[in-house]
Amino acid sequence: MKKLLLLISVLALPTLAAERVVSIGGDVTQIIYALDAQQDLVARDSTSLHPAQATKLPDIGYMRQLNAEGILALKPTLVLSSELAKPSLVLQQVEQAGVKVVDVTGENSLAAIPKKIATIGKALHREDEANALIEKVNKQRAEIPQQALPVKVLFIMAHGGMRTQAAGAQTGADGAIRSAGLINAMAAVPHYQQLSQEGVVAAAPDLIVVGEDGLKTLGGEEKVWALPGLALTPAGQHRALLVVDEMALLSFGLDTPKTIVKLRHAAEAAKHD
């Protein structure tokens, strides 16, 4: 009887075969690794750069320029995708092909991080690991000062091949700045807008924030202060500049709480200048 039960259990193993997961979104991929579920990953998108071992996986391309054929060629059983992925029609086509697609919130808020973890944990049957990770994230969130600080922050987006832009309302940068209890200097305009001297001077930022890759694109710190109007602002006069990991600040993923604490500390230093 014992041998029979053992044989049945062995025969049942293939039904418990691991998922073939495609991850879309750097925040999504990082959470999968944090839940120790990376063995199921067969591919990721080009924004999935952390942890470094994720870059060894096949790359399906940029999350806002998806291709159904490229995803389906990897024979996934599950696609975990940020809501920010585009075009949505591609994910509909993947789902119609019989692949389960799970949307992960793309909200620009700290409250979104536990939601992302819970959604991914449930999809991968890692609820216990997800609960432990949520507890860790909530402790990090509790370290962020809650009181407002009247410091105006300007986030500058600089990528190769595009004009330098300032982050307005309804952006990840806006959400991060507000989460730190600070003021987005460009909150009066929506989305990302091209930098103009008039707009920057009127915004009068106390602190400039730029991504590490953005700083390289611009050509270094001196090039930042040469951008339209920046030298005429309080930030320019005090050379108040914070360089951050752009993905950590904007994605509202696992690294975002500590990056927002870093932003808050930089703002406090700028206020005292």
C-alpha positions, -999 to 999 in steps of 0.1 A, spaced: 0 0 0 28 24 9 45 17 -25 12 24 -43 8 57 -25 44 66 -33 38 57 -70 7 79 -71 25 108 -55 53 106 -80 29 104 -109 11 135 -96 43 155 -96 41 167 -132 7 184 -124 27 205 -99 52 216 -125 66 251 -120 51 280 -138 68 296 -167 67 333 -157 73 364 -178 78 395 -156 70 430 -170 81 459 -148 113 464 -128 93 466 -96 75 434 -104 107 415 -112 125 427 -80 95 415 -59 96 381 -75 133 377 -66 126 390 -30 99 362 -27 126 337 -38 104 327 -68 130 335 -95 134 299 -105 100 302 -124 111 332 -144 118 326 -181 120 362 -193 117 399 -182 113 433 -198 141 458 -203 133 479 -172 140 448 -150 176 455 -141 176 446 -103 188 424 -90 217 421 -114 210 383 -121 177 393 -137 196 408 -167 208 373 -176 172 363 -185 158 368 -221 146 404 -226 111 409 -242 118 446 -248 106 478 -233 74 475 -212 56 503 -231 63 487 -265 53 451 -260 50 425 -287 26 395 -283 47 372 -305 78 379 -285 61 370 -253 43 339 -266 75 325 -282 88 319 -246 58 296 -239 48 313 -206 20 300 -184 19 332 -164 26 368 -172 30 392 -142 27 427 -156 27 462 -143 -5 481 -151 18 507 -168 27 482 -195 16 491 -231 -1 485 -254 -28 468 -233 -40 451 -265 -9 430 -266 -16 416 -231 -52 409 -242 -38 389 -271 -15 370 -248 -44 362 -225 -65 351 -255 -38 326 -263 -45 308 -231 -18 325 -209 -28 338 -174 -21 375 -172 -20 391 -137 -20 429 -135 0 446 -108 -9 480 -97 10 510 -111 -1 535 -85 24 562 -77 21 558 -39 39 540 -10 6 523 -2 9 505 -36 41 486 -26 23 462 -2 -5 457 -28 21 447 -54 37 422 -31 3 407 -21 -8 404 -58 25 388 -69 27 365 -38 -8 352 -44 -1 346 -81 30 326 -73 15 308 -42 40 325 -19 16 342 5 37 335 36 68 351 20 47 380 8 33 387 42 69 387 57 80 411 29 50 434 34 59 436 71 95 446 63 83 473 38 58 487 63 86 491 88 106 510 62 76 532 54 72 540 91 107 556 91 96 583 66 87 615 84 51 624 81 52 661 87 52 684 57 84 703 49 80 734 27 109 726 3 102 727 -34 117 699 -54 123 697 -92 129 663 -107 146 664 -140 143 635 -165 172 632 -190 174 603 -213 195 599 -244 177 609 -276 150 630 -259 148 665 -246 153 672 -209 120 673 -191 107 684 -157 83 661 -138 48 676 -132 17 662 -116 6 626 -121 41 612 -124 61 588 -103 84 617 -93 54 637 -81 42 608 -60 77 603 -45 81 640 -37 47 642 -20 54 609 -1 85 626 14 63 655 26 77 679 1 64 701 -27 67 693 -63 79 726 -79 62 717 -111 29 704 -97 9 730 -116 16 712 -149 6 676 -158 30 648 -167 65 656 -180 71 689 -196 101 703 -216 123 725 -194 120 762 -201 138 791 -184 106 809 -177 89 779 -162 119 768 -141 126 803 -127 89 807 -118 89 773 -101 118 784 -79 129 749 -67 150 746 -36 164 712 -45 171 695 -79 168 657 -82 182 638 -112 187 601 -118 222 586 -120 218 577 -157 203 612 -163 234 628 -148 256 608 -172 233 618 -201 237 654 -192 275 652 -189 280 658 -152 269 682 -124 281 714 -141 259 706 -171 229 704 -147 233 740 -136 237 750 -173 201 739 -180 176 767 -187 169 788 -157 184 765 -131 213 789 -121 187 815 -112 168 794 -87 174 789 -50 186 754 -58 211 767 -83 224 794 -60 231 768 -33 240 740 -57 214 718 -40 214 686 -61 205 650 -52 214 622 -75 194 590 -71 187 556 -86 159 567 -109 141 534 -109 143 532 -71 126 566 -67 100 564 -94 88 527 -96 74 525 -60 91 492 -56 111 476 -28 139 503 -29 115 532 -29 110 538 8 147 541 16 152 564 -15 124 586 -3 141 589 31 172 599 12 152 626 -6 137 638 26 172 642 42 185 661 12 155 684 14 161 690 51 197 699 43 186 723 15 162 740 39 190 748 62 213 762 35 
